[in-house]
């Protein structure tokens, strides 16, 4: 049944039907609110598109199937599985998949943005969107993708954190970190490798002047090594810390040395900047080392560095 009430100088119509998500809309005129509620009730009774002829699973069942069949094959399966776990705590997951509409996901987006960054919310929405695409293309459900009809949060600008000489001196010459952690930090600066990529290095991946990165974020790659990187690997393999252990040690170092707003991933950015400033590599050459599929990120780093050079030339 529909409820019509006065709210914030408008007429709000609320339609509640057992087994269907609540529908709410506000209007300037009461007659419009009444007409809208009658139309929604009529649509539900007729169940447009004959959806009652098909027994649709719940959103929860579909998301769990997506996790077990699709996510499990991805390189990012651990991260995406955690995000699925968070999504499954939402109330709307218990509705049939065909009852999930754009207004419900827009409300979920707005709630999530109160406690999460826009990039985190976008990752969750991307999982939901891909699940709907799989349900349509591979599972035989005639569904519209509601994520395509809502505004996606705007991601923040990429981080541009550079380390000072004093900060790097503390990390590489200080007495807080053990020698193996210092090796990992210096290797990240020499190779622009990610934390997980460093943790997964095996002695057989190192061939003297080249290093095979088997487990990468996007796809495996082989990178050329500087002489310093070659020596570091000769002296310190095998890697004796997991990706999580590296992260925990990094956080303790930041706290001990009072270095603010510094992520381990910032070492990768620092290294890429040095490829342009110290090694004078071109964007395609730096791309071979960094593993970026798209050169746009590297072009932005390159453009920022060149802008700083121009300022110095202008005096």
C-alpha positions as CSV (number, residue, x, y, z in Angstrom):
1,X,0.0,0.0,0.0
2,X,1.1,3.6,-0.6
3,X,1.6,6.2,2.0
4,X,1.4,9.9,1.1
5,X,2.9,12.4,3.5
6,X,4.1,16.0,3.7
7,X,7.9,16.3,4.1
8,X,10.2,19.2,3.6
9,X,7.6,21.3,1.8
10,X,7.0,18.4,-0.7
11,X,4.6,15.5,-1.0
12,X,6.4,12.2,-0.4
13,X,5.0,8.9,-1.8
14,X,6.1,5.6,-0.2
15,X,5.1,2.3,-1.7
16,X,5.6,-0.8,0.3
17,X,4.8,-4.3,-1.0
18,X,5.9,-7.5,0.6
19,X,8.8,-9.1,-1.4
20,X,9.7,-5.9,-3.2
21,X,12.1,-3.1,-2.1
22,X,10.5,0.0,-0.8
23,X,10.0,2.8,-3.4
24,X,10.0,6.4,-2.5
25,X,9.6,9.6,-4.5
26,X,8.9,13.3,-3.7
27,X,6.7,15.7,-5.6
28,X,5.7,19.3,-5.5
29,X,2.0,18.5,-5.9
30,X,0.1,15.9,-4.0
31,X,-1.8,14.8,-7.1
32,X,1.5,13.8,-8.7
33,X,2.5,11.8,-5.7
34,X,-0.8,9.9,-5.7
35,X,-0.6,9.2,-9.4
36,X,3.0,8.0,-9.1
37,X,2.2,5.6,-6.3
38,X,-0.8,4.2,-8.2
39,X,1.4,3.6,-11.2
40,X,4.1,1.8,-9.1
41,X,1.5,-0.4,-7.5
42,X,0.0,-1.2,-10.9
43,X,3.5,-2.1,-12.2
44,X,4.1,-4.4,-9.3
45,X,0.8,-6.1,-9.7
46,X,1.3,-6.7,-13.4
47,X,5.0,-7.4,-12.8
48,X,6.2,-5.8,-16.0
49,X,8.2,-8.0,-18.3
50,X,6.7,-11.2,-16.9
51,X,9.4,-11.5,-14.3
52,X,7.3,-13.8,-12.2
53,X,7.6,-16.5,-14.8
54,X,11.3,-16.9,-13.9
55,X,12.5,-17.7,-10.4
56,X,15.3,-15.3,-9.8
57,X,18.0,-15.9,-7.1
58,X,18.7,-13.3,-4.5
59,X,21.4,-10.7,-5.0
60,X,23.4,-12.5,-2.3
61,X,23.2,-15.9,-4.1
62,X,24.4,-14.2,-7.3
63,X,27.3,-12.4,-5.6
64,X,28.4,-15.6,-3.9
65,X,28.3,-17.4,-7.2
66,X,30.3,-14.6,-8.8
67,X,32.9,-14.8,-6.1
68,X,33.2,-18.6,-6.4
69,X,33.2,-18.8,-10.2
70,X,34.7,-15.5,-11.5
71,X,36.7,-13.8,-8.8
72,X,38.5,-17.0,-7.9
73,X,40.2,-16.9,-11.3
74,X,41.5,-13.3,-11.0
75,X,44.9,-12.1,-9.8
76,X,43.1,-9.8,-7.4
77,X,41.0,-12.5,-5.9
78,X,42.0,-11.9,-2.3
79,X,41.2,-8.2,-2.4
80,X,37.9,-8.6,-4.4
81,X,36.8,-11.5,-2.1
82,X,37.2,-9.1,0.9
83,X,35.1,-6.5,-0.9
84,X,32.4,-9.1,-1.6
85,X,32.3,-9.9,2.1
86,X,31.7,-6.2,2.9
87,X,28.9,-5.9,0.3
88,X,27.2,-9.0,1.6
89,X,26.6,-7.2,4.9
90,X,24.2,-4.8,3.2
91,X,20.4,-5.3,3.7
92,X,19.5,-5.1,0.0
93,X,21.4,-8.3,-0.8
94,X,18.5,-10.4,0.4
95,X,16.2,-9.1,-2.4
96,X,15.8,-11.1,-5.7
97,X,18.4,-10.0,-8.2
98,X,15.7,-8.6,-10.5
99,X,14.4,-6.3,-7.8
100,X,17.7,-4.5,-7.4
101,X,17.4,-1.1,-9.1
102,X,19.5,2.0,-9.6
103,X,17.9,3.9,-6.6
104,X,18.9,1.1,-4.2
105,X,22.5,1.2,-5.5
106,X,22.6,5.0,-5.4
107,X,21.6,4.9,-1.7
108,X,24.3,2.3,-1.1
109,X,26.8,4.5,-2.8
110,X,25.8,7.5,-0.7
111,X,26.0,5.5,2.5
112,X,29.4,4.1,1.6
113,X,30.9,7.5,0.8
114,X,30.3,8.6,4.4
115,X,33.0,6.2,5.6
116,X,35.0,5.2,2.5
117,X,37.0,7.0,-0.1
118,X,35.5,7.4,-3.6
119,X,38.1,4.9,-5.0
120,X,37.0,2.3,-2.5
121,X,33.3,2.8,-3.3
122,X,34.1,2.6,-7.1
123,X,35.9,-0.8,-6.6
124,X,32.7,-2.2,-4.9
125,X,30.5,-0.8,-7.6
126,X,32.8,-2.3,-10.3
127,X,32.3,-5.7,-8.7
128,X,28.5,-5.3,-8.6
129,X,28.5,-4.1,-12.2
130,X,30.5,-7.0,-13.5
131,X,28.4,-9.4,-11.7
132,X,25.3,-8.1,-13.5
133,X,27.1,-8.4,-16.8
134,X,28.0,-12.0,-16.1
135,X,24.5,-12.8,-15.0
136,X,23.1,-11.4,-18.3
137,X,25.8,-12.8,-20.7
138,X,26.6,-16.2,-19.1
139,X,23.9,-17.1,-16.5
140,X,20.9,-16.5,-18.7
141,X,19.1,-13.8,-16.6
142,X,17.4,-11.1,-18.5
143,X,18.5,-8.2,-16.3
144,X,19.4,-4.6,-16.7
145,X,22.6,-3.4,-15.1
146,X,21.5,-0.7,-12.5
147,X,25.1,0.4,-11.9
148,X,25.2,1.9,-15.4
149,X,22.4,4.2,-14.4
150,X,24.0,5.9,-11.4
151,X,26.7,8.5,-11.0
152,X,30.0,7.0,-10.1
153,X,32.1,8.9,-7.4
154,X,35.0,10.9,-8.8
155,X,38.3,9.3,-7.9
156,X,40.8,11.6,-6.3
157,X,44.0,12.7,-8.1
158,X,46.8,10.2,-7.9
159,X,49.3,10.6,-5.1
160,X,52.4,12.6,-5.9
161,X,54.4,12.0,-2.7
162,X,58.2,12.4,-3.0
163,X,60.6,11.5,-0.3
164,X,63.1,14.0,1.0
165,X,66.8,13.1,1.3
166,X,66.5,13.2,5.1
167,X,63.6,10.7,5.0
168,X,65.4,8.3,2.7
169,X,68.6,8.6,4.9
170,X,66.6,7.5,7.9
171,X,65.0,4.5,6.1
172,X,68.2,3.3,4.5
173,X,70.8,4.3,7.1
174,X,68.9,4.3,10.3
175,X,69.2,1.7,13.0
176,X,65.5,0.8,13.4
177,X,65.0,-1.5,10.4
178,X,66.7,-4.8,10.0
179,X,69.1,-5.2,7.1
180,X,66.6,-7.3,5.0
181,X,64.0,-4.6,5.3
182,X,66.5,-1.9,4.2
183,X,67.3,-4.2,1.2
184,X,63.6,-4.4,0.3
185,X,63.2,-0.6,0.5
186,X,66.3,0.1,-1.6
187,X,65.2,-2.6,-4.1
188,X,61.8,-0.9,-4.5
189,X,63.6,2.4,-5.2
190,X,65.9,0.7,-7.8
191,X,63.2,-1.3,-9.6
192,X,59.8,0.5,-9.1
193,X,58.4,-2.9,-8.0
194,X,55.3,-3.2,-5.9
195,X,55.3,-4.6,-2.4
196,X,53.6,-7.9,-3.4
197,X,55.9,-8.3,-6.4
198,X,59.0,-8.0,-4.2
199,X,57.6,-10.5,-1.7
200,X,57.1,-13.1,-4.5
201,X,60.6,-12.9,-5.9
202,X,62.3,-16.3,-6.1
203,X,66.0,-16.9,-6.7
204,X,65.2,-18.6,-10.1
205,X,63.5,-15.4,-11.3
206,X,66.8,-13.6,-11.2
207,X,69.1,-14.1,-14.2
208,X,71.9,-11.7,-13.5
209,X,70.9,-8.6,-15.4
210,X,67.1,-9.3,-15.7
211,X,64.4,-10.1,-13.3
212,X,61.2,-12.0,-14.1
213,X,58.2,-10.7,-12.2
214,X,55.8,-13.7,-12.2
215,X,53.1,-12.5,-9.9
216,X,52.3,-8.9,-10.9
217,X,49.2,-6.7,-10.5
218,X,48.4,-6.8,-14.3
219,X,50.5,-9.4,-16.0
220,X,53.9,-11.0,-15.7
221,X,56.9,-9.0,-17.1
222,X,60.6,-9.1,-17.3
223,X,62.5,-6.0,-16.2
224,X,66.2,-4.9,-16.8
225,X,68.1,-4.2,-13.6
226,X,70.5,-1.5,-12.6
227,X,73.9,-2.5,-11.4
228,X,72.9,-1.6,-7.8
229,X,69.7,-3.8,-8.1
230,X,71.8,-6.7,-9.4
231,X,74.1,-6.5,-6.5
232,X,71.2,-6.2,-4.0
233,X,69.6,-9.4,-5.3
234,X,72.9,-11.3,-5.4
235,X,73.5,-10.5,-1.8
236,X,70.0,-10.8,-0.3
237,X,68.0,-13.5,-2.0
238,X,65.8,-15.3,-1.0
239,X,63.1,-12.8,0.1
240,X,62.4,-13.6,3.8
241,X,59.3,-11.3,4.4
242,X,55.7,-11.7,3.2
243,X,53.9,-8.7,1.6
244,X,52.0,-8.3,4.9
245,X,55.2,-8.4,7.0
246,X,56.7,-5.7,4.8
247,X,53.6,-3.6,5.3
248,X,53.7,-4.0,9.1
249,X,57.4,-3.2,9.3
250,X,56.9,-0.1,7.1
251,X,54.2,1.2,9.4
252,X,56.4,0.8,12.4
253,X,59.2,2.6,10.6
254,X,56.9,5.5,9.7
255,X,55.8,5.9,13.3
256,X,59.4,5.6,14.7
257,X,60.9,8.1,12.3
258,X,57.8,10.4,12.5
259,X,57.5,10.3,8.7
260,X,54.0,11.5,7.8
261,X,51.7,10.5,4.9
262,X,54.1,8.0,3.4
263,X,53.0,4.7,1.9
264,X,55.3,1.9,0.8
265,X,53.8,2.3,-2.7
266,X,55.2,5.9,-2.7
267,X,58.6,4.2,-3.2
268,X,57.4,3.1,-6.6
269,X,56.4,6.6,-7.5
270,X,59.8,7.9,-6.3
271,X,61.5,5.2,-8.4
272,X,59.5,6.1,-11.5
273,X,60.3,9.8,-11.1
274,X,64.0,8.8,-10.9
275,X,63.7,6.9,-14.2
276,X,63.0,10.2,-15.8
277,X,65.2,12.5,-13.9
278,X,68.3,10.4,-13.2
279,X,68.2,7.8,-16.0
280,X,66.7,10.0,-18.6
281,X,64.4,7.2,-19.9
282,X,61.6,7.9,-22.3
283,X,58.0,7.1,-21.3
284,X,57.9,3.8,-23.3
285,X,61.2,2.7,-21.7
286,X,59.9,3.5,-18.2
287,X,56.8,1.6,-19.1
288,X,58.8,-1.6,-19.6
289,X,60.1,-1.4,-16.0
290,X,57.0,-0.2,-14.3
291,X,54.6,-2.5,-16.0
292,X,51.9,0.1,-16.7
293,X,49.5,-1.1,-19.5
294,X,48.5,2.5,-20.2
295,X,51.2,5.2,-20.6
296,X,48.9,7.9,-19.3
297,X,50.0,7.6,-15.7
298,X,53.6,7.8,-16.7
299,X,52.9,10.7,-19.0
300,X,51.4,12.6,-16.0
301,X,54.5,11.9,-13.9
302,X,56.7,12.9,-16.8
303,X,54.7,16.1,-17.3
304,X,54.9,17.1,-13.6
305,X,58.6,16.7,-13.6
306,X,59.1,18.7,-16.8
307,X,56.9,21.5,-15.4
308,X,59.2,21.7,-12.4
309,X,62.2,21.9,-14.8
310,X,60.6,24.7,-16.7
311,X,60.0,26.7,-13.5
312,X,63.7,26.5,-12.7
313,X,64.6,27.6,-16.2
314,X,62.3,30.5,-15.9
315,X,64.1,31.6,-12.7
